[in-house]
């Protein structure tokens, strides 16, 4: 007779445990995502805003020369994954960030 009660006892225990875990708290409200940062002329001393159409392209020396010429910067820094870079900030320097396939992922000043 005890064997007949085991499934019922297990079901009752399980329903009691799930009832205790339920909360009546309202869901946490979510704020909308912030707007992405915009590059202003004051922040764009290196001309990164003028060459943003190059993001996604394969980087080579000819494209580097084109980026330098069209952005108007004298200093271009190519940043590949895993390489060490200085943390000094130079507003007039154009940073060319590449992925592991030498595709441009970002162009920014610094």
C-alpha positions in Angstrom: 0.0 0.0 0.0 2.9 2.3 0.7 4.1 1.9 -2.9 0.8 3.2 -4.2 1.3 6.5 -2.3 4.8 7.2 -3.5 3.8 8.8 -6.9 1.2 11.0 -5.1 3.6 12.0 -2.4 6.2 13.0 -5.0 3.7 15.0 -7.0 2.5 16.8 -3.9 6.0 17.6 -2.8 7.0 18.9 -6.2 3.9 21.1 -6.5 4.6 22.5 -3.0 8.2 23.3 -4.0 7.2 25.1 -7.2 4.6 27.1 -5.4 7.1 28.3 -2.9 9.5 29.4 -5.7 7.0 31.6 -7.5 7.2 35.3 -6.7 4.7 38.0 -7.2 7.3 40.7 -7.9 6.6 42.7 -11.1 9.1 42.3 -13.9 12.0 44.7 -13.9 11.3 47.6 -16.3 13.8 48.0 -19.0 15.0 51.3 -20.2 15.6 51.8 -24.0 19.2 51.5 -25.2 21.2 54.7 -25.3 21.9 56.4 -28.6 25.3 55.5 -30.1 28.0 58.2 -29.7 28.3 60.7 -32.5 31.6 62.0 -33.7 31.7 65.8 -33.6 34.2 68.0 -35.4 35.9 68.8 -32.0 36.3 65.1 -31.3 37.2 64.3 -34.9 40.7 65.9 -35.0 42.0 62.9 -37.0 39.3 62.9 -39.7 37.9 59.5 -38.8 34.4 60.7 -39.7 35.4 61.3 -43.3 36.6 57.7 -43.8 34.0 55.6 -42.0 32.8 54.1 -45.3 36.1 52.0 -45.2 34.9 49.9 -42.2 34.5 46.3 -43.4 37.1 46.5 -46.2 40.4 44.5 -46.3 43.3 46.6 -45.1 46.5 46.9 -47.2 49.2 49.5 -47.7 47.3 51.2 -50.5 44.2 51.6 -48.4 46.3 52.9 -45.5 47.7 55.6 -47.8 44.2 56.4 -48.9 43.0 56.6 -45.3 45.8 59.0 -44.4 45.2 61.2 -47.4 41.4 61.4 -47.1 41.3 61.8 -43.4 44.0 64.5 -43.4 45.9 63.0 -40.6 49.7 62.7 -40.4 49.7 59.7 -38.1 48.0 56.3 -38.7 48.2 53.5 -36.2 47.2 50.0 -37.3 45.9 47.8 -34.4 45.6 44.1 -34.9 44.2 41.6 -32.3 46.8 40.4 -29.8 49.3 43.1 -30.5 50.4 45.5 -27.7 49.6 49.2 -28.1 50.5 52.2 -26.1 47.7 53.8 -24.1 48.6 57.4 -24.9 45.8 59.4 -26.5 46.6 61.5 -29.5 43.6 63.3 -30.9 45.2 63.8 -34.3 46.1 60.1 -34.8 43.8 57.8 -36.8 43.5 54.3 -35.3 42.7 51.5 -37.8 41.4 48.5 -35.8 41.5 45.2 -37.7 40.2 41.8 -37.1 42.3 38.6 -37.5 41.6 38.6 -41.2 42.9 42.2 -41.7 39.4 43.6 -42.2 38.8 47.0 -40.7 36.4 46.8 -37.7 36.7 50.5 -36.5 38.2 53.8 -37.4 38.6 56.3 -34.6 40.9 59.0 -33.2 43.3 58.3 -30.5 
